[in-house]
Amino acid sequence: MALPRLTTDFDTPVSRDGTASLKYDARTTYFGTNDVVPLWVADMDFSAPEAVTTALIARAQHTIYGYTDYPESLYTSMQQWFNRRHHWAIERESIVLCPGVVPSIYAVITALTDVGDQVIIQPPVYHPFFTAVKDTQRTLVENPLILAGNQYRMDLDHLAQCAEAGAKVLVLCSPHNPVGRVWQPSELEALLAVARRYNLIIISDEIHADLIFPDQTHIAIATLADDVSIITAVSPSKTFNIPGLGLSALVVNDKAQRDGIKQVFNDWHVSNMNPFSICGFEAAYMHGEAWLDDLMVYLNDTRLAVKRYLEASLPEITLIESEGTYLLWLDCRAMNMTDADLHRFFIEEGKVAMSPGTLFGDVGSGFMRLNIAAPRALILTVLKTIRSALPS
Ligand SMILES: Cc1ncc(COP(=O)(O)O)c(C=O)c1O
C-alpha cells in the first residue's frame, strides 16, 4: 500500500481504502448502506503528524517485534506534554499505562467500587460510560446535563442529591463528548465542592483535553484539588489521530487505588502493550505540537463554517455552542421528526452517517452528533445535500 501524504494540509482528502477503517468499512453494518459520507465514529480523516509515521516506520524497520516494556522516555514525554500544555505536573509514579481509555474506566470502576454500588454519569454522554457501569454490575445513576439556551451545564443540585443517596463515583467527561463543553474553573470548583462534601470519587475522562477551540482553556480537574479522590484518563489518541494504536494512561495519585487498578489489569492479562503503540504515543507527545496547533485552527474554521451555513441556510438545525472536541452536537428538534425518522432522513436523503443523539442517552432524543474532522469541503457538501433534501 502506498504511504499517504504527510502534511498539515487538511483539505486534500486522504483515502482510507484498504485500511479496514471502522468509520468507512462498517457503514453497511451500522447504517445499512455504503452510500453515506461517514461522519460518525470519533477518529479523523487526516494523516497523523509526520513524526508519528516516521517513528512507526523506524520501529517497523527493526524486524523483531517482541514483548515490550514501557520505556522511561514514554513517561517523560507524557509528563512534559502535560506540564507544557496543561500546567499539570504529573508525578512519574502516578502514571498507570493502559490499553485505552474505555478499558481504563472499566478497570477503575471494578477496582474502586463493589457490585451494586451506584455510579453517576451525566448524559447525553459518550455511550461506553453507560456500559462501563452496567457491564461491571454497578448501579447506573443518571445526572442529566441541563440545556440552558444554547449551552449545557451540569446539574449540581441533582448531583448532590445522588451523592447523598449513596453514589460513590462520578464519571466526568471533560471536555464533554458529545455536547462540546470545556468545563470552566468555576464549574469544576463547584463540582469539587460536592465531591468533597460527599466523598465522591471522580473519574475524569480527559481524552479530548487537547482539542480546544480558541478562547477556551481546558483545566485538568486534578490540578484544582488534592483533597478529593480524582483519577484522570488521558491519551494522545484523539489529539493526534492515533486511536487505532490503542494506548492511554491513568493518573492516580493514591497508591492504594493505583495498586488496585493495576491488579485489575493484571487479572485481565492486559498489562503489556505492543511496540507500535508505545512509539506512536511517545513521538506524538514529543513532536506533535505544531501539527496540533495547525489542526485546531483548521477545525475551528470548519466549526465556524458549519455554524454560518446552518444559520443562513438550514435554520431547522441548531449548532449547540461548541468549545472543544471535533464532535458537533446538532439540535434537530425543529425538524419535527421522531428519532427513527431523523436517522432514516440523514442516511437516505442527507447521504450522511452521523451518530444518533439517542446513542448518548434518552436525553439525546432529537439531536445528532456530527464529526467534522474531515476536509471542510466534504462537510459543507454534506450540509448542502441535507439542505436540498429538506422542503424549502
Ligand atoms: C470521551 C471518550 N472517552 C474515550 C474514548 C475512547 O477511548 P479509547 O479508544 O482509548 O478506549 C472516546 C472516543 O470517542 C471518547 O470520546
The ligand as an ORCA input file, in Angstrom:
! r2SCAN-3c Opt
* xyz 0 1
  C     -14.931     10.622     25.977
  C     -14.254      9.453     25.309
  N     -13.590      8.551     26.045
  C     -12.961      7.501     25.489
  C     -12.981      7.306     24.115
  C     -12.302      6.106     23.525
  O     -11.100      5.854     24.170
  P     -10.237      4.565     23.828
  O     -10.297      4.368     22.350
  O      -8.879      4.909     24.333
  O     -10.856      3.435     24.595
  C     -13.668      8.220     23.308
  C     -13.749      8.016     21.855
  O     -14.535      8.602     21.173
  C     -14.308      9.324     23.922
  O     -14.958     10.235     23.198
*
